[in-house]
Amino acid sequence: MKLLRRCLRILILSLLSVSVFAPLVLVSYRLKTITSIGRREFIDDLWSRPRDVEALSSMEQEAGESLKGPRPIVFKDNDFQSREGINSLEFGSNPSKEHKDNRFEDEGEKNNSYKATGQHDRGAVKRDKNARIPQSRSVDYKVKEMTDQLIRARVYLSFAPPGSNSHLTKELRQRIKELEHAVEEVTKDSALTKSALQKMKNMESSLVKAGHAYPDCSAMSSKLRAMTDNAEEQVRMQKKQVTYLVNLAARTTPKGFHCLSMRLTSEYFALPPPSERELLEQKKLLHDTKLYHYAVFSDNVLACAVVVNSTVSSAKEPERIVFHLVTNSLNLPAMSMWFSLNPMGRATVEVLRMEDFEWLSREYDLGWKVHNFSDPRFTSELNYLRFYLPNIFPSLDKVVVLDHDVVVQKDLSGLWHVDMKGKVNGAVETCQENEASFLRMDMFINFSDPLIADEFDSKACTWAFGMNVFDLRRWREENLTARYHEYLRLSNERPILKGGSLPLGWVTFYNQTTAVERRWHMLGLGHDSTVPPDDIEKAAVIHYNGAWKPWLDIGFGEYKGLWSKHMDFDNPYLQQCNIHG
């Protein structure tokens, strides 16, 4: 009996020993059968680990508290491969199975380093709870990474010999096609699909193989630098093209406007001339210095209509408003016909023709015609007539000049009570560097010329045309028109000014300009799409200075409504010419 018990004990102990040591033997045998290819696949999985860690960190932030983004953990190439392993590969060849792999040396040390780094980062995240990374930022990061992968893959393909059809070349081409389709389907607001993430992993695996096959970093750096230079050159060319097309659009008359002028002109010559009584009644108002006189120099019928409509509709006393619209002989019939068909209530509107100013050609040399500009905005005679205000309105003491690309939003009668401090010109200044309308005198005036350097201060505050109050009595006393002609002559003889009439205004009214409050004149709606809505609402006059005029298709859509609301687009003439708001 004792012998039987002893045998049973020995049998049980033997079975227990087999159950303990058999798994160890099997695992050891399995580890020995791992090939170099298996190790390389394992490394590819490790390569994608930093991105998975970052994605998990983002998920923790969104699910819990407002956390600051964790510091990314960067795995360098030498963490996974030895330099000998890279140099032993050739483009298009498979990795050698016989080569000794040193990639797992000091594995324990690296793992400990990784754990320490991870704990440090998690501690930093817990300490800072003031920010949250939006989901769209994560998507943008992935999209940019996919684009970078495409660029790297194309560079590696460029290293392949001409006509190469190796396995790696085919693989890279296939990965490029797959990733291009994935990028096309992804937008800022959409979430990346699992298939897109898988394509990223596949591409990264192929790029690692390509890196093994072509380890020359200097060649890769040179290729990327050449691609960057080429891209920057293309961007510069595109910007020049955009600037040219915008300026072309800005100085081109829309087809509908041309149609309107032609129709109004044909109607004008069919009307009977006004009676003498009407002319006499209007003449009295035109020279009454107690009224509010506005001057606009333009050949744009609808632009002038909006200026007049907005001014009259915003006025507290519209019956005291007198508009003097100065145009050329080509547009006089259309301009006159429009305001005959669309009277401005109790306000008075006079249309003048610049060719009727006989004194202009008799007493003054029209030096603006000598300017070497192709842009009619700079060469138009109407743009320079503002320097002859005392001659055009000899019986007036004060006048407000408005550009045709402004909209009046509030009553302007207060401008006639502004303290001019003995100056001739009242204007809004443009010398605040933190604003989009900022300008310096040396931007348009050549201070390297001794004459300019002696006469003017380059740091003097600049101002804007568009809405200006002019004291004509002080103008006549200072004889500023003669001063204007002096600098106009000098600018034709030597390169001291550029940019049209604005720098001429700065030198003509130098030390003769007083600043008015900024609420009177808001600039920038023709070139800056970021003007604060509150500033626009508070402004008495908004100015579409720049190329993006509100009547052009290129104008900023968010500002067009402020202009078009003063135009009746149900007018039959506008309907016939297909002009819509």
C-alpha positions as a printed Julia matrix, in Angstrom:
581×3 Matrix{Float64}:
   0.0     0.0     0.0
   2.78    2.42    0.85
   4.46    1.62   -2.41
   1.3     2.5    -4.35
   0.97    5.88   -2.62
   4.58    6.65   -3.34
   4.1     5.91   -7.03
   1.02    8.14   -7.19
   2.96   11.03   -5.62
   5.78   10.62   -8.13
   3.28   10.57  -11.03
   1.49   13.74   -9.84
   4.77   15.58   -9.33
   5.92   14.54  -12.79
   2.72   15.87  -14.4
   3.06   19.13  -12.5
   6.65   19.5   -13.69
   5.65   18.9   -17.31
   2.8    21.47  -17.1
   5.23   24.1   -15.76
   8.24   23.58  -18.01
   6.48   22.71  -21.31
   5.18   26.28  -21.99
   8.64   27.68  -21.3
  10.2    25.34  -23.83
   7.55   26.15  -26.47
   7.91   29.91  -26.0
  11.69   29.7   -26.25
  11.4    27.73  -29.46
   8.91   30.28  -30.86
  11.25   33.19  -30.12
  14.05   31.49  -31.99
  11.89   31.22  -35.11
  11.24   34.96  -35.37
  12.76   36.14  -38.65
  14.29   39.48  -39.53
  11.14   40.25  -41.55
   9.03   39.7   -38.43
  11.26   42.03  -36.47
  10.93   44.66  -39.22
   7.11   44.44  -39.13
   7.3    44.91  -35.4
   9.43   48.01  -35.93
   6.87   49.37  -38.39
   4.25   49.04  -35.66
   6.53   50.88  -33.25
   7.0    53.65  -35.88
   3.28   54.44  -35.75
   3.24   54.37  -31.96
   3.94   58.11  -31.41
   0.86   59.04  -33.43
  -1.29   56.53  -31.51
  -0.01   57.94  -28.23
  -0.91   61.46  -29.37
  -4.38   60.36  -30.53
  -5.02   58.68  -27.16
  -3.89   61.83  -25.36
  -6.36   63.9   -27.39
  -9.17   61.46  -26.56
  -8.36   61.71  -22.85
  -8.53   65.51  -23.03
 -11.88   65.58  -24.83
 -13.43   62.98  -22.52
 -12.28   64.64  -19.3
 -10.92   68.02  -18.32
  -9.64   70.96  -20.34
  -6.02   69.99  -20.78
  -3.08   71.35  -22.65
  -1.78   69.19  -25.5
   0.91   66.71  -24.43
   4.43   67.18  -25.64
   4.89   64.87  -28.65
   7.32   61.96  -28.22
   9.7    61.81  -31.16
  11.28   58.51  -32.17
  14.49   58.98  -34.13
  15.66   56.64  -36.86
  18.54   55.36  -34.77
  16.07   54.17  -32.14
  14.95   51.45  -34.52
  17.76   50.72  -36.94
  21.52   50.75  -37.16
  23.5    52.66  -39.74
  25.02   49.39  -40.96
  21.57   47.99  -41.68
  20.7    50.99  -43.85
  23.9    51.02  -45.83
  23.56   47.36  -46.71
  20.37   47.96  -48.73
  19.97   49.04  -52.32
  16.98   50.73  -53.96
  14.39   48.11  -54.93
  16.02   45.22  -53.07
  14.63   43.24  -50.15
  16.35   43.42  -46.76
  18.97   40.73  -46.2
  17.91   37.99  -43.84
  21.51   37.1   -43.02
  22.4    40.56  -41.8
  22.8    40.88  -38.07
  20.1    43.14  -36.63
  21.24   45.43  -33.82
  18.02   47.32  -33.48
  17.03   45.79  -30.17
  20.28   46.49  -28.35
  19.79   48.3   -25.08
  16.08   47.68  -25.42
  15.51   47.76  -21.7
  17.25   51.12  -21.38
  15.14   52.6   -24.16
  11.92   51.28  -22.65
  12.82   52.78  -19.28
  13.56   56.09  -20.98
  10.22   55.98  -22.78
   8.36   55.24  -19.54
  10.1    58.09  -17.76
   9.28   60.48  -20.59
   5.66   59.36  -20.65
   5.3    59.85  -16.91
   6.89   63.29  -17.13
   4.52   64.32  -19.93
   1.45   63.02  -18.11
   2.48   64.97  -15.05
   2.82   68.14  -17.1
  -0.61   67.56  -18.6
  -2.2    67.15  -15.18
  -0.59   70.36  -13.94
  -1.92   72.47  -16.82
  -5.72   72.47  -17.27
  -6.2    75.75  -19.11
  -6.58   74.7   -22.74
  -8.31   72.14  -24.94
  -7.22   70.97  -28.38
 -10.2    71.09  -30.77
 -10.97   68.02  -32.81
 -10.54   69.91  -36.1
  -6.9    70.65  -35.16
  -6.23   66.92  -34.84
  -7.78   66.32  -38.26
  -5.74   69.15  -39.77
  -2.59   67.6   -38.32
  -3.33   64.25  -39.91
  -4.13   65.8   -43.28
  -0.86   67.72  -43.23
   0.99   64.55  -42.29
  -0.59   62.72  -45.23
   0.53   65.54  -47.53
   4.06   65.3   -46.15
   4.04   61.57  -46.79
   3.06   62.16  -50.42
   5.91   64.62  -50.86
   8.46   62.23  -49.37
   7.18   59.35  -51.49
   7.49   61.41  -54.69
  11.04   62.38  -53.74
  12.01   58.74  -53.23
  10.47   57.89  -56.6
  12.6    60.56  -58.22
  15.71   58.76  -56.93
  14.79   55.55  -58.77
  16.68   54.88  -62.01
  14.76   55.77  -65.21
  12.46   52.95  -66.25
  12.84   51.23  -62.89
  10.05   48.75  -62.23
  11.23   47.23  -58.95
   8.92   45.96  -56.27
   9.52   49.01  -54.04
   8.87   51.43  -56.92
   5.54   49.76  -57.68
   4.67   49.78  -54.01
   5.37   53.52  -53.64
   3.3    54.36  -56.7
   0.4    52.33  -55.36
   0.65   53.96  -51.94
   0.71   57.43  -53.55
  -2.51   56.7   -55.45
  -4.23   55.38  -52.34
  -3.19   58.33  -50.17
  -4.14   60.9   -52.83
  -7.68   59.5   -52.84
  -7.75   59.65  -49.04
  -6.62   63.3   -49.01
  -9.26   64.28  -51.56
 -12.02   62.87  -49.35
 -10.9    64.63  -46.15
 -11.94   68.2   -45.26
 -11.43   70.3   -42.15
 -14.8    69.43  -40.68
 -14.83   65.73  -41.46
 -13.37   62.9   -39.39
 -10.69   60.67  -40.8
 -11.95   57.17  -41.56
 -10.25   53.98  -40.43
  -9.3    53.22  -44.02
  -7.52   56.58  -44.32
  -5.56   55.92  -41.14
  -4.66   52.47  -42.43
  -3.42   54.0   -45.69
  -1.23   56.34  -43.66
   0.29   53.38  -41.82
   0.87   51.53  -45.09
   2.56   54.57  -46.6
   4.76   55.01  -43.53
   5.83   51.39  -43.79
   6.73   51.87  -47.46
   8.64   55.06  -46.66
  10.68   53.22  -44.02
  11.63   50.64  -46.65
  12.54   53.43  -49.08
  14.64   55.07  -46.37
  16.53   51.8   -45.94
  17.07   51.55  -49.67
  18.26   55.12  -50.14
  19.95   56.47  -47.01
  21.61   59.53  -48.62
  20.15   62.38  -46.52
  22.03   65.09  -48.43
  20.32   64.07  -51.69
  16.93   64.09  -49.99
  17.66   67.52  -48.47
  18.73   68.95  -51.83
  15.64   67.58  -53.56
  13.27   68.99  -50.93
  15.04   72.35  -51.04
  14.64   72.46  -54.81
  10.96   71.58  -54.49
  10.5    74.33  -51.88
  12.21   76.94  -54.07
  10.06   75.9   -57.01
   6.87   76.13  -54.93
   7.83   79.58  -53.6
   8.51   80.8   -57.13
   5.11   79.54  -58.26
   3.46   81.33  -55.33
   5.23   84.58  -56.25
   4.09   84.27  -59.86
   0.52   83.54  -58.79
   0.5    86.59  -56.5
   1.7    88.79  -59.35
  -0.98   87.34  -61.59
  -3.67   87.95  -58.96
  -2.52   91.54  -58.44
  -2.57   92.2   -62.19
  -6.05   90.69  -62.64
  -7.48   92.56  -59.64
  -6.14   95.88  -60.92
  -7.46   95.07  -64.39
 -10.91   94.36  -62.97
 -10.78   97.53  -60.86
 -10.21   99.81  -63.86
 -12.66   98.03  -66.17
 -16.2    99.38  -66.53
 -18.81   96.63  -66.05
 -20.91   95.9   -69.12
 -24.12   96.87  -67.33
 -22.73  100.3   -66.43
 -21.78  100.95  -70.04
 -25.27   99.9   -71.14
 -26.85  102.25  -68.59
 -24.79  105.23  -69.77
 -25.75  104.59  -73.39
 -29.49  104.33  -72.62
 -29.51  107.43  -70.43
 -27.56  109.4   -73.04
 -30.03  108.53  -75.79
 -32.93  109.59  -73.55
 -31.21  112.82  -72.55
 -31.14  114.27  -76.06
 -34.85  113.54  -76.48
 -35.8   115.72  -73.5
 -36.69  119.42  -73.86
 -34.21  121.83  -72.22
 -35.15  123.16  -68.74
 -36.97  126.43  -68.51
 -35.21  129.67  -67.61
 -37.23  129.92  -64.41
 -35.97  126.56  -63.18
 -32.4   127.55  -63.97
 -32.7   130.83  -62.06
 -34.18  129.15  -58.98
 -31.44  126.58  -58.94
 -28.71  129.17  -59.47
 -29.67  130.98  -56.26
 -29.2   127.82  -54.24
 -25.93  126.92  -55.92
 -24.18  130.03  -54.58
 -25.81  130.28  -51.14
 -23.0   130.05  -48.58
 -25.48  129.22  -45.78
 -26.21  125.81  -47.33
 -24.19  122.59  -47.1
 -22.22  122.19  -50.31
 -20.76  118.83  -51.38
 -18.56  118.17  -54.39
 -18.02  114.83  -56.16
 -15.68  114.33  -59.14
 -16.67  111.2   -61.06
 -17.69  109.59  -64.35
 -19.62  106.76  -62.63
 -23.36  107.4   -62.67
 -24.45  104.76  -60.15
 -21.59  105.51  -57.78
 -22.62  109.17  -57.68
 -26.25  108.15  -57.22
 -25.37  106.14  -54.11
 -23.3   108.99  -52.65
 -26.14  111.47  -53.15
 -28.89  109.06  -51.99
 -27.05  108.04  -48.83
 -26.16  111.64  -47.93
 -29.7   112.94  -48.41
 -31.36  110.0   -46.62
 -29.03  110.43  -43.61
 -29.42  114.23  -43.38
 -31.48  115.98  -40.72
 -32.04  118.95  -43.06
 -31.96  117.58  -46.63
 -33.36  120.85  -48.01
 -30.05  122.54  -47.13
 -27.96  120.09  -49.13
 -26.44  121.11  -52.49
 -24.48  118.58  -54.54
 -22.05  119.66  -57.25
 -21.25  116.68  -59.48
 -18.32  117.31  -61.81
 -17.88  114.93  -64.76
 -16.63  115.0   -68.34
 -18.52  115.74  -71.56
 -18.86  112.04  -72.37
 -20.79  111.27  -69.19
 -22.62  114.58  -68.7
 -25.79  113.48  -70.56
 -26.12  110.2   -68.64
 -25.39  111.85  -65.28
 -27.88  114.68  -65.92
 -30.56  112.29  -67.17
 -30.3   110.03  -64.16
 -30.87  112.81  -61.64
 -33.66  114.25  -63.8
 -35.46  110.91  -63.68
 -34.6   110.32  -60.0
 -34.86  113.68  -58.17
 -33.37  113.85  -54.66
 -36.4   115.29  -52.92
 -35.73  118.73  -51.5
 -31.97  118.53  -52.04
 -30.34  120.31  -54.98
 -28.11  118.52  -57.5
 -25.96  120.31  -60.08
 -24.06  118.48  -62.82
 -21.02  120.3   -64.21
 -18.81  119.48  -67.19
 -15.09  119.96  -66.74
 -14.68  121.03  -70.37
 -16.7   124.16  -69.51
 -13.9   125.34  -67.21
 -12.21  127.48  -69.83
  -9.81  128.94  -67.29
  -8.39  125.47  -66.66
  -6.59  125.16  -69.98
  -5.99  128.89  -70.37
  -4.36  129.62  -67.0
  -2.84  126.29  -66.04
  -0.63  123.73  -67.71
  -2.42  120.38  -67.36
   0.65  118.61  -66.04
  -1.24  115.49  -64.91
  -1.38  114.32  -68.54
   2.39  113.89  -68.51
   2.29  111.24  -65.78
   3.48  107.88  -67.01
   0.64  105.77  -65.58
  -1.46  103.17  -67.37
  -4.1   103.07  -64.64
  -6.91  105.57  -65.37
  -7.49  105.93  -61.63
  -4.19  107.86  -61.54
  -4.37  109.6   -64.91
  -8.01  110.76  -64.9
  -8.3   114.55  -65.01
 -11.27  114.3   -62.64
  -8.94  112.95  -59.98
  -6.89  116.19  -60.02
  -9.7   118.74  -60.22
  -9.95  118.77  -56.41
  -6.83  120.99  -56.43
  -8.83  123.72  -58.23
 -11.76  124.03  -55.82
 -11.45  127.83  -55.3
 -11.62  128.3   -59.09
 -14.53  125.9   -59.6
 -16.57  127.41  -56.74
 -15.51  131.08  -56.57
 -18.56  132.14  -54.55
 -18.31  129.46  -51.82
 -16.4   129.63  -48.54
 -16.46  125.96  -47.49
 -17.1   122.66  -49.28
 -16.98  118.97  -48.38
 -15.42  116.79  -51.08
 -16.57  113.15  -51.21
 -15.08  110.4   -53.34
 -17.54  108.43  -55.45
 -16.75  105.18  -53.6
 -18.14  106.28  -50.22
 -21.46  105.7   -48.47
 -22.8   108.23  -45.98
 -24.46  106.67  -42.92
 -25.01  109.67  -40.62
 -25.83  113.36  -40.81
 -22.77  115.37  -41.93
 -23.93  118.85  -41.0
 -21.53  118.77  -38.04
 -18.59  119.01  -40.45
 -19.47  122.66  -41.07
 -18.86  123.36  -37.37
 -15.49  121.59  -37.07
 -12.75  123.85  -35.72
 -10.26  124.03  -38.61
  -7.68  125.84  -36.4
  -6.79  128.17  -39.24
  -5.96  125.25  -41.59
  -7.26  124.63  -45.1
  -7.95  120.88  -45.08
  -9.81  118.79  -42.51
  -9.17  115.04  -42.89
  -8.87  111.74  -41.03
  -5.27  110.78  -40.26
  -3.7   107.52  -41.45
  -0.52  107.4   -39.34
  -1.5   104.76  -36.76
   0.72  101.76  -37.39
  -1.7    99.21  -35.95
  -4.37   99.96  -38.59
  -4.72   98.61  -42.13
  -5.0   102.17  -43.5
  -1.55  103.1   -42.14
   0.63  105.05  -44.57
   3.96  106.87  -44.27
   5.1   109.78  -46.35
   8.24  107.98  -47.5
   6.07  105.26  -49.08
   5.11  107.66  -51.89
   7.61  110.52  -51.57
  11.3   110.24  -52.41
  13.12  111.64  -49.39
  16.51  110.89  -50.92
  15.96  114.0   -53.03
  17.56  116.98  -51.21
  14.68  119.28  -52.06
  12.15  116.93  -50.45
  14.35  116.18  -47.43
  14.73  119.91  -46.68
  11.04  120.79  -47.1
   9.26  117.87  -45.42
   9.48  115.59  -42.4
   9.25  111.91  -43.34
   7.64  111.18  -39.95
   4.85  113.74  -40.45
   1.37  112.29  -40.01
  -0.42  111.35  -43.23
  -4.12  111.71  -44.01
  -6.65  110.39  -46.49
  -8.73  111.69  -49.35
 -12.32  110.48  -49.56
 -14.05  112.85  -47.15
 -12.38  116.23  -46.71
 -13.54  119.62  -45.46
 -11.91  122.53  -47.3
 -11.9   126.14  -46.16
 -11.79  127.91  -49.52
 -11.12  131.34  -48.06
  -7.95  130.15  -46.34
  -7.04  128.26  -49.54
  -7.16  131.48  -51.55
  -5.14  133.33  -48.92
  -2.4   130.68  -48.95
  -2.54  130.32  -52.75
  -2.22  126.55  -52.47
  -3.17  125.89  -56.08
   0.09  127.57  -57.15
   1.96  125.4   -54.65
   0.29  122.31  -56.12
   1.46  123.29  -59.61
   5.0   123.81  -58.38
   5.25  120.24  -57.03
   3.39  118.85  -60.03
   6.04  120.4   -62.29
   8.87  119.05  -60.12
   7.4   115.54  -60.11
   7.36  115.59  -63.92
  11.03  116.67  -64.0
  12.42  114.32  -61.33
  11.2   111.19  -59.53
  10.05  112.68  -56.23
   6.42  111.47  -56.1
   4.53  108.34  -57.06
   1.01  106.95  -56.7
  -1.27  109.6   -58.2
  -2.93  112.54  -56.44
  -2.52  111.45  -52.78
   1.19  112.35  -52.36
   0.52  115.58  -54.26
  -2.12  116.33  -51.66
   0.32  115.62  -48.83
   2.9   118.09  -50.13
   0.3   120.7   -51.2
  -1.5   120.74  -47.84
   1.63  120.17  -45.73
   1.16  122.03  -42.42
  -2.27  123.07  -43.71
  -4.26  120.0   -42.53
  -6.12  119.51  -39.27
  -7.25  116.12  -38.03
 -10.95  115.35  -37.68
 -12.36  112.6   -35.48
 -12.05  109.11  -36.89
 -15.78  108.49  -36.54
 -16.34  110.8   -39.51
 -14.47  108.62  -42.02
 -13.9   104.83  -41.95
 -11.36  103.57  -44.49
 -10.52  100.14  -45.84
 -13.71   98.53  -47.16
 -12.17   98.23  -50.62
  -9.06   96.31  -49.59
  -9.52   94.95  -46.05
 -12.1    92.25  -45.32
 -11.47   92.38  -41.55
 -12.83   95.83  -40.7
 -14.7    95.46  -37.36
 -18.51   95.65  -37.84
 -18.85   97.91  -34.8
 -16.47  100.47  -36.33
 -18.41  100.37  -39.6
 -21.71  100.93  -37.8
 -20.36  103.92  -35.84
 -18.76  105.65  -38.85
 -20.48  108.59  -40.51
 -18.83  107.83  -43.86
 -17.53  104.44  -44.98
 -14.99  104.41  -47.78
 -14.4   101.57  -50.26
 -10.86  102.72  -51.01
  -8.94  100.05  -52.86
  -9.54   97.78  -55.85
 -12.51   95.81  -54.44
 -15.26   98.31  -55.22
 -18.81   97.37  -54.15
 -20.2    97.59  -57.71
 -17.63   95.09  -59.03
 -17.94   91.31  -58.9
 -14.64   91.15  -57.0
 -15.98   93.36  -54.19
 -16.24   91.93  -50.68
 -19.67   90.36  -50.32
 -20.01   91.29  -46.63
 -19.74   95.01  -47.51
 -21.8    95.12  -50.71
 -25.12   95.36  -48.87
 -24.09   98.65  -47.27
 -23.74  100.12  -50.75
 -26.55   98.4   -52.66
 -29.26   99.31  -50.13
 -29.1   102.89  -51.43
 -29.86  101.76  -55.0
 -33.31  100.84  -56.34
 -32.59   97.82  -58.5
 -36.22   97.7   -59.62
 -35.5   100.78  -61.73
 -36.42   99.92  -65.36
 -33.09  101.19  -66.68
 -31.19   98.94  -64.28
 -33.43   96.02  -65.18
 -32.87   96.55  -68.89
 -29.11   96.61  -68.41
 -29.15   93.54  -66.14
 -27.75   95.39  -63.13
 -28.66   93.62  -59.9
 -27.72   94.01  -56.27
